[in-house]
Amino acid sequence: MPRWFLYSLVTMFLWGGWGVVSKPLSTTLSPWQVQCLSSLGLLPVLVVLAARQLRNLKLEIRNWRRALLPAFTGGVISSVGNLACFQALAAGGKAAAVIPLTSLYPLVTIILARRVLKERLNAVQWGGIVVSFAALGCFFNVEPGNLSSLWSPWLAAALVPIVLWGVSDFLQKLATGHAPSELTTFAFLLGFVPAGVLIPALQPFAWPVPAMTWLLLVLLGLFYSLGNFALITAYGSGGRASVVTPMTSLYSLITIPLAVLLLHEPISSREGIGILLAVLAVLALGRETPAATPESMIDKDPRP
C-alpha cells in the first residue's frame, strides 16, 4: 500500500473528528471564538515543525515566493473558510449536512488546476461536476411562493468554504513542488496566526470558558493541523493532488455516522439524498485518467 494512500486515510479520520467536534463548539461559542481559541491546538504542531525545519530554512528561503508564500496565503484563506464553516454550524446547520456539503471544495481545486495548470478533466470528472450541483440543489429549502426561503443562513455560509478551501488546496499543491512537506505545513499553519491575533481585537470574548470546552478547542486544532500535515505529506509522498484532494475530502464519511450517533442529528430524506450525491460527486472528481504506460504507447505491428 503506497505511503500517500495511508496518509490520505489518516487525513480522512482526523478531519472527520474535526467535523464532529466543530458542532458542539459552534453552539456554545461564537464562530470567531472557535476559530481563535482552537488555534491553541495548532501550537504544538507548529513548534515541532519549526524545530525540525530550521535547518532547511536557509536552503528554501530563496524559493519562498514559489513555496512558502503560497502555503502561508493558503493558510490565511483556509482560516477564513473555517470561520464560515463554524458560522454555518452556529446558524443551525447540522454537522451531518454542512460537512459533506463543504467537502465539495475539490470542485474548485480541479477547476483551478484545469485553468492555470492546463490539467484536463475526463468524462467521469465532468459527471462529478454535474452531480455536485445536484447535491447543492438538495440543500436549498424552497417553500412554495416564498423565494426568500431559498437562502437559509447556514446554507449561505456553507458555500463560502467550498470556494476558499478549494483555492487553499490549489495553493498548497503549488507549494509542495518547491519545498519539503514539513516546511510547507509549517508555512500553511502559520497562516492561521493573523486570524488568531486579529479576532480578539475585533470580537469581544465571553469569559470564562469551561474546562471541557477548552479540551474540545485543543482537540479541534490538533485534528485540523495533524490532518493537514498528513495531507501535505501525502502530496509529498507521490500522491497526485487530483486524487488525494477528493479522497481526503471524504472525511464526511467519518463525520456523518458520528454526528448521528453522538450528536443525535436527524437526517431528512432530501438531506440524505444531498449527502449521498455529495459523496458520489467527490468520488467522481477523484477519478483520474491513468497515465499512459510506455507499453501502451507503442504502436502494435500492423502486419498480419
Backbone torsions as a table, in degrees:
resi	resn	phi	psi	omega
1	MET	NA	125.0	-176.1
2	PRO	-65.2	152.2	-178.4
3	ARG	-62.3	-39.8	-177.7
4	TRP	-61.5	-33.4	179.5
5	PHE	-68.3	-41.8	178.9
6	LEU	-64.3	-44.4	178.9
7	TYR	-65.0	-33.8	177.1
8	SER	-65.4	-39.3	176.2
9	LEU	-63.7	-40.5	178.2
10	VAL	-61.0	-43.0	177.7
11	THR	-60.2	-43.7	179.7
12	MET	-56.5	-47.9	-176.6
13	PHE	-69.7	-41.2	-179.5
14	LEU	-66.7	-44.3	179.4
15	TRP	-71.8	-27.0	173.0
16	GLY	-62.5	-41.8	174.8
17	GLY	-65.4	-36.6	176.7
18	TRP	-59.5	-41.8	-178.6
19	GLY	-65.3	-36.5	-179.6
20	VAL	-72.2	-45.4	-177.8
21	VAL	-66.0	-27.4	-177.4
22	SER	-61.7	-36.9	-173.6
23	LYS	-64.7	-54.4	-180.0
24	PRO	-62.3	-32.9	177.9
25	LEU	-68.3	-37.5	-178.3
26	SER	-71.1	-17.5	177.8
27	THR	-94.1	-12.3	179.4
28	THR	-108.6	-24.6	179.3
29	LEU	-125.8	161.2	175.3
30	SER	-72.7	155.1	177.1
31	PRO	-55.4	-34.6	178.2
32	TRP	-62.7	-43.4	179.5
33	GLN	-65.2	-42.5	-179.2
34	VAL	-61.0	-46.0	-178.8
35	GLN	-63.8	-43.1	-177.1
36	CYS	-70.5	-53.3	-172.7
37	LEU	-72.6	-27.2	178.0
38	SER	-70.2	-12.9	176.4
39	SER	-62.4	-19.6	176.8
40	LEU	-59.6	-33.6	178.6
41	GLY	-71.5	-15.8	177.3
42	LEU	-80.9	-25.7	-172.0
43	LEU	-59.5	-46.3	179.7
44	PRO	-59.1	-40.0	179.9
45	VAL	-67.7	-40.8	178.4
46	LEU	-61.8	-42.8	-178.5
47	VAL	-63.6	-45.5	-179.3
48	VAL	-63.9	-45.1	-179.8
49	LEU	-65.1	-38.1	179.2
50	ALA	-63.5	-42.9	-179.6
51	ALA	-64.5	-36.2	-177.5
52	ARG	-79.6	-24.1	-171.5
53	GLN	-109.3	1.7	178.0
54	LEU	-58.7	-34.7	-178.6
55	ARG	-69.5	-22.5	-179.4
56	ASN	-93.4	-6.6	-172.0
57	LEU	-64.4	-44.3	-179.9
58	LYS	-63.9	-37.1	-178.9
59	LEU	-65.8	-37.0	-172.3
60	GLU	-98.4	-9.2	-172.6
61	ILE	-63.0	-28.2	-180.0
62	ARG	-71.2	-16.6	178.3
63	ASN	-102.4	18.2	-172.7
64	TRP	-64.1	-31.5	179.4
65	ARG	-65.9	-36.1	-176.9
66	ARG	-90.7	-17.9	-175.3
67	ALA	-123.3	-64.2	-172.6
68	LEU	-69.1	-39.5	-179.8
69	LEU	-65.1	-46.3	175.6
70	PRO	-61.2	-39.2	-180.0
71	ALA	-65.7	-43.8	178.3
72	PHE	-62.5	-44.2	178.2
73	THR	-61.3	-39.7	176.5
74	GLY	-60.7	-37.3	177.2
75	GLY	-65.6	-42.2	178.1
76	VAL	-61.4	-47.2	-179.5
77	ILE	-63.4	-42.2	-178.5
78	SER	-65.6	-35.0	178.9
79	SER	-64.1	-36.5	176.1
80	VAL	-68.3	-38.2	175.9
81	GLY	-62.7	-40.5	176.1
82	ASN	-60.3	-42.5	179.9
83	LEU	-59.7	-42.2	178.5
84	ALA	-66.3	-36.7	177.4
85	CYS	-63.9	-44.4	177.2
86	PHE	-63.1	-35.0	177.6
87	GLN	-65.8	-39.6	177.7
88	ALA	-61.7	-41.1	178.5
89	LEU	-68.9	-40.2	-179.8
90	ALA	-68.7	-26.2	-178.3
91	ALA	-82.8	4.6	175.9
92	GLY	112.2	-1.4	178.5
93	GLY	-71.6	137.6	177.5
94	LYS	-76.7	144.1	178.6
95	ALA	-60.6	-35.7	-179.2
96	ALA	-69.3	-14.9	177.4
97	ALA	-105.6	-43.5	-177.5
98	VAL	-64.9	-44.5	-174.9
99	ILE	-64.6	-49.1	177.2
100	PRO	-65.8	-30.8	178.2
101	LEU	-66.7	-47.9	-179.8
102	THR	-69.2	-18.4	179.5
103	SER	-73.1	2.2	175.4
104	LEU	-79.4	5.8	-176.8
105	TYR	-60.6	-24.3	175.8
106	PRO	-58.8	-21.9	176.4
107	LEU	-56.4	-44.0	-179.8
108	VAL	-70.3	-40.8	-180.0
109	THR	-60.3	-45.0	-177.9
110	ILE	-67.6	-39.9	178.5
111	ILE	-63.1	-42.5	178.1
112	LEU	-64.7	-40.7	178.7
113	ALA	-62.9	-35.1	179.0
114	ARG	-70.5	-41.9	-177.0
115	ARG	-74.5	-41.9	-173.2
116	VAL	-91.7	-47.0	-176.5
117	LEU	-94.4	0.6	177.7
118	LYS	61.8	30.1	174.1
119	GLU	-74.7	143.6	-177.2
120	ARG	-98.7	146.5	176.3
121	LEU	-98.9	140.4	175.4
122	ASN	-91.2	178.5	-175.8
123	ALA	-62.5	-37.5	-178.9
124	VAL	-66.6	-40.6	179.1
125	GLN	-67.0	-37.6	174.5
126	TRP	-62.4	-39.0	175.9
127	GLY	-62.7	-37.2	177.4
128	GLY	-63.0	-35.7	176.8
129	ILE	-63.7	-43.2	178.8
130	VAL	-63.4	-44.6	-179.5
131	VAL	-64.5	-34.0	179.8
132	SER	-62.9	-38.4	177.3
133	PHE	-69.3	-34.2	174.9
134	ALA	-64.7	-38.3	177.2
135	ALA	-63.5	-42.3	177.4
136	LEU	-59.3	-40.6	-178.4
137	GLY	-63.5	-29.1	-179.5
138	CYS	-68.4	-20.7	-178.2
139	PHE	-94.9	-4.4	174.6
140	PHE	-75.3	136.9	-177.7
141	ASN	-112.7	88.3	-176.9
142	VAL	-100.1	117.2	176.1
143	GLU	-94.8	140.1	-179.3
144	PRO	-54.0	126.1	178.1
145	GLY	75.1	8.5	-177.9
146	ASN	-136.9	83.0	-178.7
147	LEU	-69.4	-18.1	178.9
148	SER	-64.8	-19.1	179.4
149	SER	-78.5	-8.0	-177.3
150	LEU	-58.4	-44.5	-177.6
151	TRP	-102.9	94.2	173.4
152	SER	-74.5	152.5	-177.0
153	PRO	-56.7	-41.5	-176.9
154	TRP	-72.0	-34.6	-179.9
155	LEU	-67.6	-43.1	179.0
156	ALA	-59.3	-41.0	179.5
157	ALA	-71.7	-33.2	-176.6
158	ALA	-70.7	-22.4	179.4
159	LEU	-73.4	-24.4	-177.9
160	VAL	-64.6	-46.7	179.5
161	PRO	-61.9	-30.0	179.5
162	ILE	-57.0	-44.0	-179.6
163	VAL	-73.6	-49.5	-173.8
164	LEU	-68.5	-43.9	178.3
165	TRP	-65.9	-34.4	177.1
166	GLY	-64.3	-42.4	176.5
167	VAL	-65.2	-41.8	-179.1
168	SER	-61.4	-44.6	179.4
169	ASP	-65.2	-35.2	177.0
170	PHE	-62.9	-43.0	178.6
171	LEU	-64.8	-38.0	177.3
172	GLN	-65.2	-38.2	177.4
173	LYS	-60.1	-42.3	178.0
174	LEU	-64.3	-39.6	-174.6
175	ALA	-69.7	-35.7	-174.7
176	THR	-66.4	-15.0	177.7
177	GLY	-81.5	-5.1	-174.2
178	HIS	-127.9	-1.0	-178.5
179	ALA	-154.2	156.8	177.3
180	PRO	-61.1	157.1	-176.7
181	SER	-59.7	-41.7	-177.6
182	GLU	-65.5	-41.3	-179.9
183	LEU	-69.2	-36.2	176.5
184	THR	-64.7	-42.2	178.5
185	THR	-63.3	-41.4	179.3
186	PHE	-60.0	-45.8	179.8
187	ALA	-64.9	-38.6	179.2
188	PHE	-63.9	-50.1	-178.6
189	LEU	-66.2	-29.5	177.2
190	LEU	-63.7	-24.9	177.9
191	GLY	-67.1	-12.4	177.3
192	PHE	-85.7	-12.7	-177.7
193	VAL	-64.5	-43.9	179.7
194	PRO	-55.4	-41.0	178.3
195	ALA	-65.3	-39.1	179.4
196	GLY	-65.3	-26.6	179.3
197	VAL	-87.4	-40.4	-174.4
198	LEU	-79.0	-35.0	-174.4
199	ILE	-59.0	-46.2	179.4
200	PRO	-60.3	-28.7	179.4
201	ALA	-76.4	-25.7	-176.9
202	LEU	-96.7	-28.6	-173.8
203	GLN	-127.7	114.0	177.5
204	PRO	-61.6	142.2	-179.7
205	PHE	-99.8	149.0	175.1
206	ALA	-96.7	120.9	-179.5
207	TRP	-116.3	157.0	-4.5
208	PRO	-83.0	164.5	176.6
209	VAL	-101.8	127.5	-178.6
210	PRO	-59.0	153.9	-177.0
211	ALA	-61.1	-41.2	179.5
212	MET	-64.0	-35.5	178.0
213	THR	-66.4	-39.3	176.2
214	TRP	-60.1	-41.5	-179.9
215	LEU	-62.3	-43.9	179.2
216	LEU	-65.3	-37.2	178.7
217	LEU	-63.7	-43.4	178.3
218	VAL	-64.7	-42.6	177.7
219	LEU	-61.3	-40.0	179.5
220	LEU	-59.3	-47.1	179.0
221	GLY	-65.9	-38.6	179.4
222	LEU	-67.5	-45.0	178.9
223	PHE	-57.3	-43.6	-176.1
224	TYR	-70.3	-49.1	-175.1
225	SER	-68.0	-42.7	178.7
226	LEU	-67.6	-37.1	176.4
227	GLY	-63.6	-39.8	179.0
228	ASN	-69.2	-35.9	175.9
229	PHE	-62.2	-42.5	177.7
230	ALA	-64.9	-36.9	178.6
231	LEU	-62.2	-50.7	-178.1
232	ILE	-66.8	-33.8	176.4
233	THR	-65.8	-36.0	176.0
234	ALA	-62.8	-41.7	175.4
235	TYR	-59.6	-46.5	-176.3
236	GLY	-72.0	-14.2	-179.5
237	SER	-94.7	12.5	177.0
238	GLY	104.9	-2.0	178.6
239	GLY	-73.4	132.1	178.9
240	ARG	-77.4	138.1	-176.6
241	ALA	-60.3	-36.0	-178.7
242	SER	-69.7	-12.8	175.2
243	VAL	-104.3	-46.7	-176.1
244	VAL	-65.8	-42.6	-176.6
245	THR	-61.0	-51.4	176.8
246	PRO	-63.8	-36.1	-179.1
247	MET	-63.4	-47.4	-178.3
248	THR	-70.4	-23.8	178.2
249	SER	-73.0	-4.6	175.9
250	LEU	-80.0	14.8	177.4
251	TYR	-60.3	-15.1	175.9
252	SER	-63.0	-23.8	176.5
253	LEU	-65.9	-22.7	174.9
254	ILE	-87.9	-41.5	-176.5
255	THR	-66.8	-42.8	-172.9
256	ILE	-59.3	-55.5	-179.9
257	PRO	-63.5	-34.9	178.7
258	LEU	-67.6	-37.5	179.0
259	ALA	-66.3	-38.9	179.0
260	VAL	-68.7	-41.1	-176.3
261	LEU	-78.0	-45.1	-173.2
262	LEU	-90.2	-36.5	-177.0
263	LEU	-99.7	-5.4	178.0
264	HIS	55.1	46.7	-179.8
265	GLU	-89.0	122.1	175.9
266	PRO	-76.5	147.8	-179.9
267	ILE	-119.6	121.3	176.8
268	SER	-75.0	164.3	-179.0
269	SER	-62.1	-39.4	179.5
270	ARG	-67.3	-41.6	177.1
271	GLU	-64.0	-38.1	178.3
272	GLY	-62.1	-41.1	177.0
273	ILE	-65.0	-42.0	178.7
274	GLY	-62.7	-41.4	178.7
275	ILE	-63.7	-44.8	179.7
276	LEU	-62.5	-44.1	179.1
277	LEU	-64.0	-37.7	178.7
278	ALA	-63.2	-42.8	178.7
279	VAL	-64.9	-43.7	178.7
280	LEU	-63.2	-38.5	179.4
281	ALA	-63.0	-43.3	-180.0
282	VAL	-64.7	-41.3	177.9
283	LEU	-61.3	-41.8	179.8
284	ALA	-67.4	-39.1	179.7
285	LEU	-64.1	-27.7	-180.0
286	GLY	-87.6	1.7	-179.8
287	ARG	-82.9	90.1	-175.6
288	GLU	-87.5	142.4	175.9
289	THR	-68.8	124.6	-179.3
290	PRO	-60.2	142.0	177.0
291	ALA	-68.2	144.8	179.7
292	ALA	-67.6	132.5	178.1
293	THR	-84.5	158.9	179.7
294	PRO	-56.3	-37.1	-179.1
295	GLU	-64.1	-40.0	-177.1
296	SER	-72.6	-16.8	-178.5
297	MET	-88.5	-9.3	-179.3
298	ILE	-83.8	126.6	178.9
299	ASP	-67.1	138.2	176.7
300	LYS	-71.3	150.5	179.1
301	ASP	-66.6	118.2	-176.8
302	PRO	-74.7	-10.1	-176.6
303	ARG	-73.8	145.3	179.7
304	PRO	-67.1	NA	NA
